[in-house]
Amino acid sequence: MLRIIRRGTGSVVTWRRAQMVLLSAQGMPVTKIAEVTFTSDDRVRDVIHNFNTDGFDSLYPKYKGGRPKTFTLPERREIKKIAKSRPAEHGLPFSTWSLAKLADFLVAEGVVDDISHEGLRIMLREEGVSFQRMKTWKTSRDPDYATKKARVEHLYAIADGDVIPEEGEPEVIFCMDEFGPLNLQPHPGRHWAERGGRHKDPDREPRPRRRATYTRPHGVRHLFAAYDLAKDQLYGHIKKTKNRSKFLEFCRYLRSLHPRDVRIAIVCDNYSPHLTTKRCQRVGTWAAANNVEIAYTPTNSSWLNRIEAQFTALRYFALDGTDHASHKEQGSMIRRYVIWRNKHAADNRLREVVNRANVA
């Protein structure tokens, strides 16, 4: 120890640590050692503790860190490609990659010489790759999938102003669908409440709970809703049933919002009351007589209908965490939400919820 302190060469860090240990061995208190070495009491205790545990090895600093290694573009592309693949594709008995398994595999395959878990996570985030929950997806088997999808996307381009409508094409685009059935049931949701556990106030009231429902004798309601893409406005009517007559009734309301010489298009799904069939041609006859185009999304492709994102916002803002006593009360809540939504179409939180849910 004296030899380390007396020599004039070597690490200053080692010299200071040896000085602290030597002063402690001579009986000097920790506070005094901190004053002599111009450091804190905690730092002195850490040095003494590490010396008692590791001996002289603790006196020599182990320098690590520094600037992270910069990976080349081909390396980053290969890492991203492997991260998006399944481990089973590489002969590994895992269903998904963890950062540790992925880092070990990249080193073993020679993609990189070395990479830390945190460095791998940061690099994947920079490449737009994150660890996500897998969602369901139902592939459309509609034989006219490409044609229907192209028509719907063309109508969206007209509404967004990306395409100038030609003569005879719709000038106003509505996305229409039914939301429901609307049951009188407690909906799951979140709310502000006092904390539980060891931090809770012993005198606080019990937190609100969702009631259990064993019977629902009040029937259901259905919300007929349409979204005007150009005006960014939502329209809705609540009905007891949904059938072809109610659908046409709501379509007549949409038609009344614009002059008859303005051609409109209504994007909707392939629900049977929306269709023109051999037995009932009322929908097609009404559309032809009223300067309206009914554009159908492909089968099992309701994600193409932009009204679905508006329904997500409706559920988030107006229904989550509610327990209405009557359909009148629930309907009033929905109608007041539609009024609020149309007045605050630029609300940041509303835009965030809609954009996250919007696919088309």
C-alpha positions, -999 to +999 in steps of 0.1 A: +000+000+000+029+024+009+046+015-024+015+025-044+012+058-026+049+067-027+056+060-064+051+090-087+037+071-117+005+052-122-032+060-120-043+089-099-075+070-091-055+041-077-034+065-056-065+082-041-082+049-033-050+035-017-047+067+004-083+063+017-077+027+026-044+035+043-058+063+064-087+041+074-062+014+085-045+040+107-078+046+125-088+079+109-127+083+109-145+084+076-155+121+079-119+131+084-108+110+054-134+127+032-120+161+042-084+151+036-092+135+001-118+162-009-146+137-015-178+125+002-184+102+031-203+078+009-175+076-016-149+068+012-172+040+026-176+025-009-138+024-015-132+007+019-161-017+014-148-027-021-112-032-007-125-055+021-144-075-005-120-076-035-087-067-020-060-048-041-080-055-073-105-029-062-079-002-062-074-004-100-101+013-121-119-008-147-126+016-175-156+008-197-181+025-219-171+052-243-188+059-276-211+031-288-200+013-318-214+026-351-230-001-372-228+001-410-260+003-431-258-033-443-254-044-407-284-024-396-305-038-424-295-074-415-303-068-378-337-053-387-344-082-411-336-109-384-355-091-357-387-091-378-383-128-386-393-157-364-367-176-344-382-209-358-371-198-393-335-200-381-339-234-365-343-221-329-370-235-305-384-201-296-416-184-306-403-149-303-371-129-299-359-114-266-332-088-267-308-113-251-316-141-276-314-118-305-281-103-295-266-137-289-278-149-323-264-119-341-230-124-326-231-162-332-240-157-369-213-131-374-237-103-382-219-081-356-188-087-334-206-075-303-237-056-293-253-048-260-290-053-252-296-016-247-277-008-279-298-033-298-330-019-284-320+017-293-310+007-328-342-012-334-362+018-322-343+040-346-352+016-374-389+018-365-391-017-350-407-022-316-420-051-295-457-053-303-486-076-295-498-097-324-532-088-337-557-109-357-562-103-394-588-119-416-579-120-453-606-110-478-616-137-503-638-113-523-632-120-560-636-083-567-613-072-539-589-052-560-617-034-579-637-025-548-606-014-529-594+007-557-628+024-560-630+032-523-594+046-522-602+067-553-632+082-535-610+089-504-585+106-527-613+129-540-624+137-504-588+145-494-583+168-524-556+146-539-577+140-570-600+164-589-634+146-595-642+142-632-676+149-646-702+125-632-681+115-602-692+121-566-683+154-550-693+145-514-681+113-498-698+097-467-685+067-448-715+049-432-720+020-409-741+008-379-726+008-344-739-016-319-759-034-306-760-009-278-767-029-246-775-015-212-744-029-195-715-016-175-686-009-199-650-014-189-630+018-186-605+037-165-610+065-139-591+085-113-592+070-078-572+070-046-543+046-045-545+013-026-519-008-009-497+006+019-502+042+006-540+042+009-560+064+033-577+041+059-607+064+059-612+066+022-644+054+005-644+022-015-634+026-051-661+024-078-667-011-092-685-024-122-717-041-113-723-076-125-751-082-150-768-116-152-799-105-172-804-078-197-841-074-203-840-039-218-833-049-254-808-032-277-805-001-299-785+006-330-766+037-340-767+046-378-738+068-383-721+086-413-688+105-415-685+133-440-649+132-451-647+167-466-664+185-437-650+162-410-684+159-395-702+130-379-739+123-382-759+097-362-794+084-356-803+058-330-829+032-340-845+002-323-838-021-352-815-022-382-829-033-415-832-022-451-860+003-444-840+020-416-809+020-438-828+038-466-843+062-441-808+072-429-796+075-465-824+099-473-813+120-444-777+121-458-791+130-492-811+159-477-778+175-465-768+185-500-786+198-531-799+171-555-776+181-583-746+173-561-736+137-566-727+119-533-711+086-526-718+064-495-691+039-486-705+010-466-699-027-460-717-058-474-742-061-446-773-076-464-797-046-457-772-024-476-773-046-508-795-047-538-808-082-542-831-100-566-859-100-541-854-064-530-840-038-553-850-007-532-814+003-525-802+003-561-835+020-573-833+047-547-796+054-554-801+057-591-831+080-587-813+103-562-779+108-578-762+086-552-734+060-556-732+032-530-696+020-528-691-013-511-660-023-493-647-058-501-659-087-480-641-090-446-624-056-452-644-032-430-610-016-420-613+002-454-643+022-440-630+053-422-661+054-400-645+026-379-619+050-365-647+074-355-665+045-337-632+039-318-632+075-306-669+073-297-663+042-276-633+058-259-649+092-251-685+084-245-690+047-235-659+034-217-665+033-180-703+040-182-733+022-168-764+038-181-798+031-165-819+035-197-815+037-234-827+073-233-798+082-210-773+063-232-787+078-264-785+113-249-748+106-240-740+096-276-759+125-292-741+150-269-708+134-278-715+138-316-723+175-310-691+179-290-670+160-316-682+182-345-675+214-325-640+201-315-629+182-346-594+195-342-590+184-306-555+169-301-566+138-281-595+131-306-571+133-335-546+110-317-573+083-311-587+085-346-553+085-363-542+055-343-573+035-352-575+047-388-561+022-414-574+034-447 
